[in-house]
Amino acid sequence: MKSDNFSDRIRRKPTVGLIILQISVWQEYLLGLAYVYPLNDQQIAVTDRIFELLKILLHHAIKFEFGGWRVWIDTLSILHGRVTKEDYYRKINKMVENMKD
């Protein structure tokens, strides 16, 4: 039976990827679905799928969009901000836990 998931559709029909690239803050939305530090197999699978979609969409951005390299820069910036924010929250939570002891 043929797989019919979203990443396959993007691969088969580049226009689907191009439409997504036109959506405002699509990177923020996709990265918001991923886990910065996945804790179990299900979270790892979700995060892997999200990064697979990002890879396909960023490839489309470079290949088809004028100034597509800017999409890469924006995505890296959003990802860096997300990881930094998660690290900060973890650090604060650890400090609060240490204060309780």
C-alpha positions as CSV (number, residue, x, y, z in Angstrom):
1,M,0.0,0.0,0.0
2,K,1.3,3.4,-0.9
3,S,2.3,5.8,1.9
4,D,0.3,9.1,1.7
5,N,1.7,11.3,4.4
6,F,2.4,15.0,4.3
7,S,6.1,14.8,3.6
8,D,5.4,12.5,0.6
9,R,2.9,15.0,-0.8
10,I,5.5,17.8,-0.5
11,R,8.1,15.7,-2.3
12,R,5.6,14.8,-5.1
13,K,4.1,18.2,-5.6
14,P,6.6,21.1,-5.0
15,T,3.7,23.6,-5.1
16,V,2.5,22.3,-1.7
17,G,5.9,23.2,-0.3
18,L,5.8,26.6,-2.0
19,I,2.4,27.3,-0.5
20,I,3.7,26.5,3.0
21,L,6.7,28.7,2.5
22,Q,4.3,31.7,1.9
23,I,2.7,31.2,5.3
24,S,3.8,33.7,7.9
25,V,6.0,32.2,10.6
26,W,5.6,28.6,9.4
27,Q,9.0,27.7,10.9
28,E,7.8,28.9,14.4
29,Y,4.8,26.7,14.1
30,L,6.7,23.6,13.0
31,L,9.4,24.0,15.5
32,G,6.8,24.5,18.2
33,L,5.5,21.0,17.5
34,A,9.0,19.5,18.0
35,Y,10.6,18.7,21.3
36,V,13.9,20.4,22.1
37,Y,14.9,17.5,24.5
38,P,12.6,14.5,23.6
39,L,12.2,12.2,26.6
40,N,10.7,9.1,25.0
41,D,10.3,7.2,21.7
42,Q,7.1,9.0,20.7
43,Q,8.6,12.4,21.3
44,I,11.7,11.4,19.3
45,A,9.5,10.2,16.4
46,V,7.5,13.5,16.4
47,T,10.7,15.5,16.5
48,D,12.3,13.5,13.7
49,R,9.2,14.0,11.5
50,I,9.2,17.7,12.1
51,F,12.8,18.0,11.2
52,E,12.2,15.9,8.1
53,L,9.5,18.4,7.0
54,L,11.8,21.3,7.8
55,K,14.5,19.7,5.7
56,I,12.2,19.3,2.7
57,L,10.7,22.9,3.1
58,L,14.1,24.5,3.4
59,H,15.3,22.6,0.3
60,H,12.3,24.0,-1.5
61,A,13.1,27.5,-0.2
62,I,16.6,27.4,-1.6
63,K,15.6,25.8,-4.9
64,F,12.4,27.7,-5.7
65,E,12.2,31.0,-3.7
66,F,14.0,34.2,-4.5
67,G,16.1,35.0,-1.5
68,G,15.4,31.5,-0.1
69,W,18.7,31.6,1.8
70,R,16.9,34.1,4.1
71,V,14.5,31.4,5.1
72,W,17.4,29.3,6.3
73,I,18.7,32.2,8.4
74,D,15.3,32.8,9.9
75,T,14.8,29.1,10.7
76,L,18.2,28.9,12.4
77,S,17.4,32.0,14.4
78,I,14.1,30.6,15.5
79,L,15.7,27.3,16.4
80,H,18.5,29.0,18.4
81,G,15.9,31.1,20.3
82,R,13.8,28.0,21.1
83,V,16.8,26.0,22.4
84,T,18.1,29.0,24.4
85,K,14.7,29.5,25.9
86,E,14.4,25.9,26.9
87,D,17.9,25.8,28.4
88,Y,17.0,29.0,30.4
89,Y,13.8,27.4,31.7
90,R,15.7,24.2,32.7
91,K,18.3,26.3,34.5
92,I,15.7,28.3,36.4
93,N,13.8,25.1,37.3
94,K,17.0,23.5,38.6
95,M,17.8,26.6,40.7
96,V,14.3,26.6,42.2
97,E,14.6,22.9,43.0
98,N,17.9,23.5,44.7
99,M,16.4,26.3,46.8
100,K,13.7,24.0,48.0
101,D,16.3,21.5,49.4
